[in-house]
Amino acid sequence: MPNKPVLVVRPLREKDAFLKLLDQADISFNYIPIMSIDPVSPESDDFVRATRCIDELDQFDQVIFISANAAEIGLPMIAQRWPEIPQNTGFLAVGQQTADIFSAFNYPVSYPQRQPNTEGLLQELPQLQDLTAQSVLILRGGSGRQTLGEELAKRGAQVTYAELYQRNIDAKHLVEAQKFASESSCVVVHSGELLQAMGVPADKRIPLVVPSDRIAQLAQEMGYHNVQVAQNALPSSMYEAVVQAL
């Protein structure tokens, strides 16, 4: 393995399986979380809207948790308000990592097996193919991509968004990460937003590991010359991509 450490800039997680894999493989890494995940303030309009949506959970045919953060914040809110979840409301998660959080609540959940992302939800789940006259609630944070909601609307759904958290860039950590990038064996970014925050690299030849072709294309447009695309954003896939990049 190279002497230079891997740079990881994803938000702080209580249990980070990806970092654990790096550690178990004796791959040196520097973890500088340039983004924080902050629940919306109880005084905010977003919180009031999210609470109202959860209070009216039985009015939705499908509820989509767009990230692990959405599940970690949204599921306790649901459990507090609904001793038993509505029988006619289905829970969908964007991938296995998000779905795993449901086990603590003993809630049934469906998720895409092959692609743990928006495209996987749209392509793999039979519940989302014909949504004529159905109502769908998307639990997410910081607005984010509109692809999912727009496509669901085309399939007949009435789509409602509830913002549960904000993604905020830590300016101090960002400067530190940008400075450290040139001293790293490779840089790992888990989202397009993180990549854009990191900006154009001083050394465009530095290996970059990303979880999708979409983010790889963005990286190439920004000037990165050496982009390694993981099969998906799961810890094992990102780890394998790092090994290949090194």
N, C-alpha and C positions, 0 to 999 in steps of 0.2 A: 504494500500500500504506500502511497506517496507520503512524503513528510509533511506537506502542507495540509491543513485541516479542511474539511468540507464546511461551507457556510450554509446554515439553515436560517431562514428569516420568517417562518410561519408564526402565527399568533400562539401565545402560550396556551398549552393544554394541560389538564390535571394529570392525565396519563397519555404520554405520547409514544405510541407503538413504533413509529418510524425512528425516533431517536433511540429507542431501546434496541432496535435492530442494528443500528450503526454501532452502538456501544458493545453489543454482543459480538460483533465482527471485528472489534478493535480498530474501527475506523475513526480516526480523530475528527472531531467536528467542533465548530464554534456556533453556538445557538444564540442568535440575536433577534428576538421577536420585534419586528418593526411595526407590528399592528396589534392593537388591543381590541378585544371583543367586549363591548360594554352594553349591558341590558338598558333598554330605554328607560328614561326616568318616569317614576309613577305620576309625576306632574305633567307629563308630555301628552300631546294629542295622540301620538302613536300608541302609548300605553292604554289610553282610554279606548281607542279603536280595537286594539288587540284583545282587551278584556271583554269588550262587547261581543266580538266574534266568538270567543271561547264560551261566553255565557249562552250564545245561540248556536252552539256546536251541532245540535240536532237538526239544524236547518241546512247543513251541508252534506252533500252526498260523499264527497271525498275531501280529505285534509292532507295536504302535502307538506312534509317537513323538508325544506330545501337544503339543510345542512345539519351537522351534528350539533352546532350551536343552537339552531332552532329547536331541536329536540331537547337539549339540556335545559333550555329556558322554558319552552312551551309545555312539555309534558308535566312538570310539577304544577303549572297553572291549571292544566286540564284536570289533573288528579284532585286538586283542591276544590274544584267546582263541580266535578262529576264523579260521585262515588261509583257509578257504573257508566261506562261510555255508551253513547246512543248506538243501538243495534244496527241502524241503517246508515251509519257513518263509517266509511272506510279510512284507514290510516295508511299513508304511503310515505316511504322514505327514499331519499335520493340514492342511497347505497347501503352497503353492509355496515359500515362504521356508524352511520346514523341509526340504522335499524337495531343494532346491538343495544342501544340505549333504552329501547322499549322493553327489554327483558326485565329491568328493575320494576316496571309498572305492570308487567304481565298483560300488555296490550298486544293484540294481533297487528301485524304490519306486513305490507308487501313492499318489495323493492326490486330493482333491476339486478339480475345476476351477472350479466356480462359487462355492461357499461354503467358504473356508478356515477352517473351524471344526468344532466337534463335530457340529453339525447337518449340515454338508456330508459329513462322514465317514459318518454314519448313513444319509443319504439317497442319496448318489451312488455309493458303492463297492459293486459287486456282491459282493465278498468278504465283506461284513459283513451281508448280508441274511438268509441262513440259516446259523446257526452251530451247528446241532445236533451235539452230541458233539465240538465243537471247543474248543481251549484258546487263550485270547488273553492276551497280556502287554501291559500298558499301562505305558510308561515315562514318568514325569512328575516333578513336584516339588511339595513342600509340600501334599500331599493334593489340593486343588483341587476342582472340580466333580465330582459323582458321576454326572452325567447319562449319560455315555458308557458307563461300566461297567454301570450299572443296565439300560440299554437292550440292551446286548450280552447280558447274562444272560437277559433276556426272550426273546432270539432263540436261546437254547440254549447260549450259550458258558459255559465255566468261565473266569472272569476273575481274573487275578492282577495286582496292582499292584507296581511297583518305584519307590521314591522315589530320584531321582538328585540332587536339589538342594533347597535351601530358599530361599524368597523372604523377605528380611528388610528391614523398613522402616528407613531411615536417619533417625533422629530429628532430627539437625541439618539435613539437607537438607530434611526435611519442613517444619520450621518456616520455613526460607528460602523454599520454594516457596509455602507458604500466604501468607506475607507478600507475595510478589511477584505473586501471582495478581491482586490488585486493580489492579495496574499494567500488566496484560497486555492485548493486543488480543483474545486468546482463549486457552483452556487446552486442551491435548490430552492425553487419557488413553487408554491402549491396553487397559485391563482394568478390570473392576469392582473388583478389589482395590486398584488405584491410586486409583480414584475414591473409594472408601470411606476410604482413608487420608487423602486431601485433605480430606475432611469437607464440611460445609455451608459454602458460600461466603459471604464477607462481602457481596459484591455478587452477588445471584442473577441479575442480568441479563447477566453476563459470558458471552460465547459459549463453549460447550463442544463439543469435537469428540470423538466416540466411534466405535468400530468396529462396533457392532451395536445392534439394537433392544432387546435385553435390557439392555445397559448404559445405553441412553438412558432406558429406563423407570426404572431405578434412580436415574439422575440427576434425573429429574423428581420422583421420590418424595423425594429429598433437598432439593428446592427450586430446582433450576436451571430457569430460564425459557426459555433460549435454547440448545437442544441441536441440534447438526448431526450427523446420522448418516452415516458413510461407508458405502460399498457393502460393504466388508469391511476387514480389518486390514492389507491389503497396503500398502506404502509409497505407491504411486501413488494408491490410493483415499483414504488418509488425507490425502495432500497435496491432492487435489482438494476434499475436505471442508473443509480449512483455507481454501483459496482462496474457497470459497463462504461460509464463516463470516465472512471478513474483508470 
